[in-house]
Amino acid sequence: MADNNLLSRLDGIDARFDEIGTLITDPAVIADQQRYVKLTKEYKHLENLLAATRRYRQALNDIDQARLILDEEADEDLRLMAREEIDSNSALLPRMEEEIKLLLIPEDPEDSKNVVLEIRGGTGGDEAALFAGDLARMYTRYCEARGWTVQVSSFTEGAAGGFKEIIMSVTGDSVYGTLKYESGVHRVQRVPVTETQGRVHTSAASVAVLPEAEPFDVQINEGEIKWDTFRSSGAGGQNVNKVNSGVRLRYMWTNPNTGQQQEILIECTETRDQPKNKERALARLRTFIYDAEHQKYIDDIASRRKTLVSTGDRSAKIRTYNYPQGRITDHRIGYTIFNLPAFMDGDIQDCIDHLIVAENAEKLKEAEL
C-alpha cells in the first residue's frame, strides 16, 4: 500500500527542480559563487529524489493497472501475469519508500567536501605513535581503494617509528560524508614491540576528520599573514636542502566562541614548489578557522542526537582494536568483527556502512518519517 504521507511530501518537488534549473543558468547567480555552488548541490540532490520518485510512482501505477486486469479480465494467463506484477512491485515498494525518505532528509552541506585528516598519538608513548602510524596506513589504503587522492601535509615521527602527529588532505567524491564517522579516540590493545614480558598494553590515538573549507566559507585578511620560508628535508632530490620551498604561515585570529586572540601556525612541505605550498597552507588555514567557527553548530547537532555516530565528538572513545583476539569493536553501534589484519589493511567499508545505516535510522526517527 502506498504511503499517502510520503506522497504528500513529494508535492512541489518538480516545480522546485525546474526553478533551480533556471537559476543555475542565470549569469548573476553564476557570478555569486557561494550561491551557485549551493544551488548546484541542491539541483543534484533533487535530481536523485525525482528519479526515485518516478520509479516509485511507476511501481504504484503498475500495481493499479494489474488490479484493473484482475477486476475486468477472465483470461487466466492475463490474471496470472497481473498477480505476478502486483507481487513483484509490492515487494519493491518498502525499499523504494525507504530510499525516498532518506532523500527527503536535508543533506549535511559538508558531506560533499574534501577533508583534512589529523591523526595524533595519545596515551601510550612510543606504542601510541606506532598505532597512529598504523591508522595512517589504514586510511591511506582505504582512500586509495576508493580512488581518492591522499597528500601528507605535515608529520612528526615517533622515536620508535610511526607518528606523534600526521596531517593529510584527502580529495575525492563525498569524502567528508564517508570519513566523518572516524572522528574520535581509537584504542589499541596489543603487545608492544618494546615489551619483553609479553604483556598486552592499551594505547590510544585520536582521529579528527575536518571538512575542508572553500575559499568563500571564511574571511581571511591575507595582508595580515606572516610568511616564512625554509628548506625542506626529504628523501633525496636535487633541490632538497638547497631551495627554500617549505613555507610557514603565522596568522593572528580572534576565536568568535571565546573572544580571545590566538596565533595560528601552519607549516607545509607537501611539494617542491613554494607557491603550491603557500596555496595548500592557506587551504589548511581556512579549514582550521571554518572548523572552529562551526563547532557550535556541531555541538548543537550532538546535543539533539541520541547517538554518537557522527557528532564530531573527538574526545569520545569510538573503537577498540584488540590484536590478541583479532577483534575490532565499534562502541557506538555495538559492531564487532574478527578480521583485524584486513581491517588494518584498509578494509573498513563494512564498518562505515553499518555506521551510515545507524545514522540514517536516527535521522528518519528525528524527521518522523
VOMI-820537 format. One record per residue (C-alpha): x, y, z; residue number from 1. Coordinates in steps of 0.02 Angstrom, whole numbers, padded with zeros to 5 digits. Each point is the difference from the previous one (the first is absolute). Layout:
// residues N
@x: X&y: Y&z: Z&num: NUM
...
//
This chain:
// residues 369
@x: 00000&y: 00000&z: 00000&num: 1
@x: 00065&y: 00174&z: -00044&num: 2
@x: 00057&y: 00114&z: 00139&num: 3
@x: -00122&y: 00146&z: -00021&num: 4
@x: 00100&y: 00108&z: 00120&num: 5
@x: 00155&y: -00032&z: -00105&num: 6
@x: -00090&y: 00046&z: -00161&num: 7
@x: -00059&y: 00164&z: 00075&num: 8
@x: 00181&y: 00045&z: 00042&num: 9
@x: 00047&y: -00021&z: -00182&num: 10
@x: -00118&y: 00137&z: -00059&num: 11
@x: 00088&y: 00150&z: -00076&num: 12
@x: 00168&y: -00085&z: -00027&num: 13
@x: -00013&y: 00009&z: -00190&num: 14
@x: -00034&y: 00187&z: 00008&num: 15
@x: 00150&y: 00031&z: 00115&num: 16
@x: 00112&y: -00105&z: -00114&num: 17
@x: -00052&y: 00102&z: -00152&num: 18
@x: 00024&y: 00162&z: 00096&num: 19
@x: 00179&y: -00045&z: 00050&num: 20
@x: 00036&y: -00060&z: -00177&num: 21
@x: -00042&y: 00176&z: -00060&num: 22
@x: 00096&y: 00087&z: 00139&num: 23
@x: 00165&y: -00090&z: -00029&num: 24
@x: 00003&y: 00064&z: -00180&num: 25
@x: -00023&y: 00181&z: 00057&num: 26
@x: 00164&y: 00098&z: -00020&num: 27
@x: -00035&y: 00097&z: 00160&num: 28
@x: -00014&y: -00163&z: 00099&num: 29
@x: 00156&y: -00073&z: -00083&num: 30
@x: 00097&y: 00156&z: 00051&num: 31
@x: -00050&y: -00031&z: 00183&num: 32
@x: 00107&y: -00154&z: 00028&num: 33
@x: -00065&y: -00040&z: 00173&num: 34
@x: -00182&y: 00002&z: -00058&num: 35
@x: 00041&y: -00091&z: -00162&num: 36
@x: 00088&y: -00143&z: 00089&num: 37
@x: -00143&y: -00016&z: 00124&num: 38
@x: -00131&y: -00004&z: -00139&num: 39
@x: 00095&y: -00127&z: -00106&num: 40
@x: 00011&y: -00117&z: 00149&num: 41
@x: -00186&y: 00018&z: 00031&num: 42
@x: -00034&y: -00030&z: -00185&num: 43
@x: 00099&y: -00163&z: 00002&num: 44
@x: -00089&y: -00056&z: 00159&num: 45
@x: -00173&y: 00037&z: -00072&num: 46
@x: 00048&y: -00089&z: -00161&num: 47
@x: 00033&y: -00159&z: 00101&num: 48
@x: -00161&y: 00024&z: 00099&num: 49
@x: -00104&y: 00025&z: -00158&num: 50
@x: 00074&y: -00157&z: -00079&num: 51
@x: -00045&y: -00101&z: 00155&num: 52
@x: -00174&y: 00080&z: 00003&num: 53
@x: -00033&y: -00046&z: -00182&num: 54
@x: 00049&y: -00181&z: 00033&num: 55
@x: -00116&y: -00003&z: 00151&num: 56
@x: -00148&y: 00076&z: -00092&num: 57
@x: 00028&y: -00119&z: -00147&num: 58
@x: -00005&y: -00149&z: 00118&num: 59
@x: -00163&y: 00064&z: 00076&num: 60
@x: -00073&y: 00027&z: -00172&num: 61
@x: 00050&y: -00176&z: -00056&num: 62
@x: -00086&y: -00072&z: 00154&num: 63
@x: -00159&y: 00099&z: -00038&num: 64
@x: 00000&y: -00059&z: -00181&num: 65
@x: 00025&y: -00180&z: 00053&num: 66
@x: -00146&y: 00013&z: 00122&num: 67
@x: -00112&y: 00064&z: -00140&num: 68
@x: 00045&y: -00155&z: -00101&num: 69
@x: -00049&y: -00111&z: 00147&num: 70
@x: -00166&y: 00092&z: 00014&num: 71
@x: -00044&y: -00001&z: -00185&num: 72
@x: 00088&y: -00146&z: -00086&num: 73
@x: -00055&y: -00181&z: 00000&num: 74
@x: 00152&y: -00068&z: -00092&num: 75
@x: 00101&y: -00100&z: 00127&num: 76
@x: 00169&y: 00034&z: -00084&num: 77
@x: -00030&y: 00187&z: 00011&num: 78
@x: -00060&y: -00015&z: 00179&num: 79
@x: 00156&y: -00101&z: 00045&num: 80
@x: 00112&y: 00132&z: -00078&num: 81
@x: -00095&y: 00136&z: 00095&num: 82
@x: 00025&y: -00090&z: 00166&num: 83
@x: 00186&y: -00018&z: -00034&num: 84
@x: 00009&y: 00186&z: -00043&num: 85
@x: -00086&y: 00046&z: 00164&num: 86
@x: 00111&y: -00116&z: 00102&num: 87
@x: 00164&y: 00059&z: -00078&num: 88
@x: -00040&y: 00186&z: 00013&num: 89
@x: -00073&y: -00016&z: 00175&num: 90
@x: 00163&y: -00080&z: 00056&num: 91
@x: 00097&y: 00149&z: -00069&num: 92
@x: -00107&y: 00136&z: 00084&num: 93
@x: 00075&y: -00007&z: 00177&num: 94
@x: 00178&y: 00019&z: -00068&num: 95
@x: -00054&y: 00141&z: -00115&num: 96
@x: -00089&y: 00089&z: 00143&num: 97
@x: 00156&y: -00015&z: 00109&num: 98
@x: 00107&y: 00074&z: -00139&num: 99
@x: -00118&y: 00148&z: -00022&num: 100
@x: -00013&y: 00031&z: 00187&num: 101
@x: 00190&y: 00011&z: 00014&num: 102
@x: 00007&y: 00118&z: -00150&num: 103
@x: -00134&y: 00110&z: 00081&num: 104
@x: 00114&y: 00030&z: 00149&num: 105
@x: 00106&y: 00156&z: -00030&num: 106
@x: 00179&y: -00049&z: -00039&num: 107
@x: 00143&y: 00059&z: 00108&num: 108
@x: 00070&y: 00140&z: -00110&num: 109
@x: 00175&y: -00054&z: 00048&num: 110
@x: -00016&y: -00182&z: -00058&num: 111
@x: 00062&y: 00036&z: -00175&num: 112
@x: 00158&y: 00088&z: 00059&num: 113
@x: 00179&y: -00059&z: 00001&num: 114
@x: 00080&y: -00023&z: 00170&num: 115
@x: 00151&y: 00036&z: 00106&num: 116
@x: 00039&y: -00160&z: 00096&num: 117
@x: 00099&y: 00022&z: 00161&num: 118
@x: 00068&y: -00149&z: 00098&num: 119
@x: 00092&y: 00021&z: 00165&num: 120
@x: 00076&y: -00125&z: 00117&num: 121
@x: -00080&y: 00010&z: 00173&num: 122
@x: 00032&y: -00095&z: 00160&num: 123
@x: 00129&y: -00137&z: -00017&num: 124
@x: 00161&y: 00086&z: -00053&num: 125
@x: 00096&y: -00087&z: -00139&num: 126
@x: -00137&y: -00130&z: -00022&num: 127
@x: -00130&y: 00136&z: -00027&num: 128
@x: 00108&y: 00077&z: -00137&num: 129
@x: 00019&y: -00170&z: -00083&num: 130
@x: -00189&y: -00024&z: 00006&num: 131
@x: -00026&y: 00174&z: -00075&num: 132
@x: 00113&y: -00057&z: -00142&num: 133
@x: -00105&y: -00157&z: -00022&num: 134
@x: -00159&y: 00105&z: -00009&num: 135
@x: 00081&y: 00117&z: -00128&num: 136
@x: 00043&y: -00150&z: -00108&num: 137
@x: -00175&y: -00073&z: 00022&num: 138
@x: -00086&y: 00160&z: -00057&num: 139
@x: 00123&y: 00026&z: -00143&num: 140
@x: -00035&y: -00175&z: -00067&num: 141
@x: -00188&y: 00025&z: 00019&num: 142
@x: 00002&y: 00169&z: -00087&num: 143
@x: 00107&y: -00063&z: -00143&num: 144
@x: -00119&y: -00148&z: -00025&num: 145
@x: -00142&y: 00127&z: -00014&num: 146
@x: 00096&y: 00095&z: -00133&num: 147
@x: 00028&y: 00150&z: 00114&num: 148
@x: 00162&y: 00100&z: 00003&num: 149
@x: 00098&y: 00006&z: 00164&num: 150
@x: 00138&y: 00127&z: 00031&num: 151
@x: 00101&y: 00017&z: 00159&num: 152
@x: 00006&y: 00182&z: 00058&num: 153
@x: 00113&y: -00022&z: 00151&num: 154
@x: 00056&y: -00131&z: 00124&num: 155
@x: 00105&y: -00027&z: 00155&num: 156
@x: 00077&y: -00173&z: 00015&num: 157
@x: 00001&y: -00099&z: 00161&num: 158
@x: 00164&y: -00051&z: 00082&num: 159
@x: -00033&y: -00185&z: -00037&num: 160
@x: -00092&y: 00027&z: -00165&num: 161
@x: -00176&y: 00049&z: -00046&num: 162
@x: -00058&y: 00178&z: 00028&num: 163
@x: -00026&y: 00112&z: 00149&num: 164
@x: -00107&y: 00100&z: -00122&num: 165
@x: -00042&y: -00011&z: -00184&num: 166
@x: -00114&y: 00114&z: -00101&num: 167
@x: -00065&y: -00053&z: -00170&num: 168
@x: -00117&y: 00076&z: -00128&num: 169
@x: -00122&y: -00117&z: -00089&num: 170
@x: -00088&y: 00053&z: -00160&num: 171
@x: -00134&y: -00093&z: -00095&num: 172
@x: -00188&y: -00029&z: -00010&num: 173
@x: -00098&y: 00020&z: 00164&num: 174
@x: 00155&y: -00024&z: 00106&num: 175
@x: -00063&y: 00087&z: 00158&num: 176
@x: -00170&y: -00087&z: -00011&num: 177
@x: 00092&y: -00167&z: 00009&num: 178
@x: 00147&y: 00034&z: 00116&num: 179
@x: -00090&y: 00110&z: 00128&num: 180
@x: -00045&y: -00156&z: 00100&num: 181
@x: 00185&y: -00028&z: 00039&num: 182
@x: 00020&y: 00153&z: 00113&num: 183
@x: 00036&y: -00051&z: 00179&num: 184
@x: 00120&y: -00099&z: 00109&num: 185
@x: 00060&y: -00167&z: -00068&num: 186
@x: 00066&y: -00122&z: 00130&num: 187
@x: 00121&y: -00144&z: -00033&num: 188
@x: 00036&y: -00151&z: 00110&num: 189
@x: 00155&y: -00099&z: -00048&num: 190
@x: 00175&y: -00052&z: 00054&num: 191
@x: 00118&y: 00144&z: -00045&num: 192
@x: 00160&y: -00042&z: -00094&num: 193
@x: 00095&y: 00073&z: 00150&num: 194
@x: -00087&y: -00115&z: 00125&num: 195
@x: 00115&y: -00140&z: 00061&num: 196
@x: -00125&y: -00085&z: 00116&num: 197
@x: -00133&y: -00031&z: -00134&num: 198
@x: -00130&y: 00106&z: 00091&num: 199
@x: -00144&y: 00082&z: -00093&num: 200
@x: 00001&y: 00190&z: 00011&num: 201
@x: -00139&y: 00123&z: -00038&num: 202
@x: 00041&y: 00156&z: -00101&num: 203
@x: -00101&y: 00128&z: -00095&num: 204
@x: 00004&y: 00120&z: -00146&num: 205
@x: -00121&y: 00138&z: -00045&num: 206
@x: -00071&y: 00028&z: -00173&num: 207
@x: -00079&y: 00164&z: -00057&num: 208
@x: -00087&y: 00009&z: -00169&num: 209
@x: -00027&y: 00183&z: -00047&num: 210
@x: -00098&y: 00058&z: -00153&num: 211
@x: 00114&y: 00103&z: -00110&num: 212
@x: -00059&y: 00180&z: -00013&num: 213
@x: -00035&y: 00082&z: -00167&num: 214
@x: 00084&y: 00170&z: -00030&num: 215
@x: -00168&y: 00089&z: 00025&num: 216
@x: -00046&y: -00094&z: 00160&num: 217
@x: 00108&y: 00109&z: 00111&num: 218
@x: 00069&y: 00176&z: -00006&num: 219
@x: 00189&y: 00017&z: 00018&num: 220
@x: 00099&y: 00161&z: -00013&num: 221
@x: 00145&y: -00067&z: -00101&num: 222
@x: 00095&y: 00162&z: 00028&num: 223
@x: 00019&y: -00046&z: 00184&num: 224
@x: 00078&y: -00170&z: -00037&num: 225
@x: 00185&y: -00013&z: 00042&num: 226
@x: 00096&y: -00119&z: -00113&num: 227
@x: 00168&y: -00085&z: 00030&num: 228
@x: 00088&y: -00118&z: -00118&num: 229
@x: 00122&y: -00138&z: 00042&num: 230
@x: 00089&y: -00143&z: -00083&num: 231
@x: -00099&y: -00161&z: -00009&num: 232
@x: 00077&y: -00164&z: 00054&num: 233
@x: -00042&y: -00159&z: -00091&num: 234
@x: 00059&y: -00159&z: -00084&num: 235
@x: 00120&y: 00072&z: -00128&num: 236
@x: -00028&y: 00107&z: -00153&num: 237
@x: 00106&y: 00141&z: -00068&num: 238
@x: -00089&y: 00142&z: 00089&num: 239
@x: -00020&y: -00080&z: 00171&num: 240
@x: 00094&y: 00106&z: 00128&num: 241
@x: 00049&y: 00122&z: -00140&num: 242
@x: -00161&y: 00095&z: -00040&num: 243
@x: -00114&y: 00086&z: 00126&num: 244
@x: -00158&y: -00092&z: -00059&num: 245
@x: -00074&y: -00032&z: 00172&num: 246
@x: -00117&y: 00135&z: 00068&num: 247
@x: -00053&y: 00051&z: 00174&num: 248
@x: -00158&y: 00104&z: 00027&num: 249
@x: -00040&y: 00105&z: 00154&num: 250
@x: -00170&y: 00080&z: 00020&num: 251
@x: -00079&y: 00090&z: 00149&num: 252
@x: -00183&y: -00049&z: 00014&num: 253
@x: -00139&y: 00042&z: 00122&num: 254
@x: -00100&y: -00153&z: 00049&num: 255
@x: -00185&y: 00052&z: -00013&num: 256
@x: -00050&y: -00127&z: 00132&num: 257
@x: 00121&y: 00063&z: 00134&num: 258
@x: 00040&y: 00177&z: -00059&num: 259
@x: 00185&y: -00038&z: 00029&num: 260
@x: 00140&y: 00030&z: -00124&num: 261
@x: 00116&y: -00141&z: -00045&num: 262
@x: 00141&y: -00026&z: -00123&num: 263
@x: -00026&y: -00136&z: -00129&num: 264
@x: 00162&y: -00082&z: -00060&num: 265
@x: -00003&y: -00112&z: -00155&num: 266
@x: 00146&y: -00080&z: -00092&num: 267
@x: -00010&y: -00081&z: -00171&num: 268
@x: 00132&y: -00098&z: -00094&num: 269
@x: -00114&y: -00105&z: -00109&num: 270
@x: 00082&y: 00048&z: -00165&num: 271
@x: 00165&y: 00071&z: -00063&num: 272
@x: -00095&y: 00149&z: -00070&num: 273
@x: -00011&y: 00146&z: 00123&num: 274
@x: -00158&y: 00080&z: -00076&num: 275
@x: -00092&y: -00167&z: 00009&num: 276
@x: 00053&y: -00022&z: 00181&num: 277
@x: -00065&y: 00176&z: 00038&num: 278
@x: -00166&y: -00043&z: -00082&num: 279
@x: -00017&y: -00159&z: 00103&num: 280
@x: 00049&y: 00088&z: 00162&num: 281
@x: -00137&y: 00128&z: -00035&num: 282
@x: -00124&y: -00142&z: -00029&num: 283
@x: 00046&y: -00074&z: 00170&num: 284
@x: -00019&y: 00172&z: 00082&num: 285
@x: -00175&y: 00018&z: -00073&num: 286
@x: -00044&y: -00176&z: 00058&num: 287
@x: 00063&y: 00034&z: 00177&num: 288
@x: -00102&y: 00160&z: 00017&num: 289
@x: -00153&y: -00076&z: -00083&num: 290
@x: 00004&y: -00148&z: 00118&num: 291
@x: 00017&y: 00110&z: 00155&num: 292
@x: -00140&y: 00117&z: -00053&num: 293
@x: -00118&y: -00147&z: -00034&num: 294
@x: 00035&y: -00092&z: 00162&num: 295
@x: -00156&y: 00076&z: 00079&num: 296
@x: -00104&y: -00071&z: -00142&num: 297
@x: 00079&y: -00172&z: 00025&num: 298
@x: -00031&y: 00007&z: 00187&num: 299
@x: -00181&y: 00047&z: -00030&num: 300
@x: -00025&y: -00149&z: -00114&num: 301
@x: 00084&y: -00114&z: 00128&num: 302
@x: -00112&y: 00061&z: 00141&num: 303
@x: -00156&y: -00043&z: -00099&num: 304
@x: 00058&y: -00166&z: -00068&num: 305
@x: -00007&y: -00153&z: 00112&num: 306
@x: 00141&y: -00092&z: -00088&num: 307
@x: 00184&y: 00045&z: -00012&num: 308
@x: 00013&y: -00065&z: -00177&num: 309
@x: 00055&y: 00162&z: -00083&num: 310
@x: -00012&y: 00139&z: 00127&num: 311
@x: 00179&y: 00054&z: -00023&num: 312
@x: 00039&y: -00037&z: 00183&num: 313
@x: 00187&y: -00027&z: -00011&num: 314
@x: 00019&y: -00047&z: 00184&num: 315
@x: -00116&y: -00150&z: -00009&num: 316
@x: 00076&y: -00174&z: -00003&num: 317
@x: -00075&y: -00072&z: -00158&num: 318
@x: 00094&y: -00160&z: -00042&num: 319
@x: 00114&y: -00132&z: 00076&num: 320
@x: 00127&y: -00102&z: -00098&num: 321
@x: 00040&y: -00159&z: 00098&num: 322
@x: 00149&y: -00088&z: -00079&num: 323
@x: 00008&y: -00158&z: 00110&num: 324
@x: -00179&y: -00042&z: -00049&num: 325
@x: 00008&y: 00073&z: -00176&num: 326
@x: -00155&y: 00099&z: 00047&num: 327
@x: -00065&y: 00172&z: -00044&num: 328
@x: -00145&y: 00077&z: 00097&num: 329
@x: -00087&y: 00163&z: -00041&num: 330
@x: -00077&y: 00054&z: 00164&num: 331
@x: -00128&y: 00120&z: -00074&num: 332
@x: -00104&y: -00134&z: -00084&num: 333
@x: 00061&y: -00160&z: 00082&num: 334
@x: 00083&y: -00058&z: -00161&num: 335
@x: 00129&y: -00140&z: 00022&num: 336
@x: 00098&y: -00097&z: -00132&num: 337
@x: 00152&y: -00114&z: 00005&num: 338
@x: 00097&y: 00049&z: -00157&num: 339
@x: 00126&y: 00121&z: 00076&num: 340
@x: 00142&y: -00030&z: -00127&num: 341
@x: -00113&y: 00042&z: -00148&num: 342
@x: -00076&y: 00147&z: 00094&num: 343
@x: 00171&y: 00074&z: 00036&num: 344
@x: 00040&y: -00024&z: -00184&num: 345
@x: -00141&y: 00121&z: -00045&num: 346
@x: -00150&y: -00116&z: -00009&num: 347
@x: -00111&y: 00112&z: 00109&num: 348
@x: -00149&y: 00028&z: -00116&num: 349
@x: -00115&y: -00126&z: 00087&num: 350
@x: 00021&y: 00090&z: 00166&num: 351
@x: -00034&y: 00169&z: -00081&num: 352
@x: -00155&y: -00072&z: -00086&num: 353
@x: -00069&y: -00057&z: 00168&num: 354
@x: 00033&y: 00174&z: 00072&num: 355
@x: -00091&y: 00081&z: -00147&num: 356
@x: -00150&y: -00115&z: 00026&num: 357
@x: -00006&y: 00044&z: 00185&num: 358
@x: 00014&y: 00186&z: -00040&num: 359
@x: -00138&y: -00010&z: -00131&num: 360
@x: -00115&y: -00092&z: 00121&num: 361
@x: 00027&y: 00140&z: 00127&num: 362
@x: -00035&y: 00133&z: -00131&num: 363
@x: -00161&y: -00086&z: -00055&num: 364
@x: -00056&y: -00009&z: 00181&num: 365
@x: 00037&y: 00185&z: 00028&num: 366
@x: -00090&y: 00049&z: -00161&num: 367
@x: -00149&y: -00111&z: 00049&num: 368
@x: 00004&y: -00087&z: -00168&num: 369
//
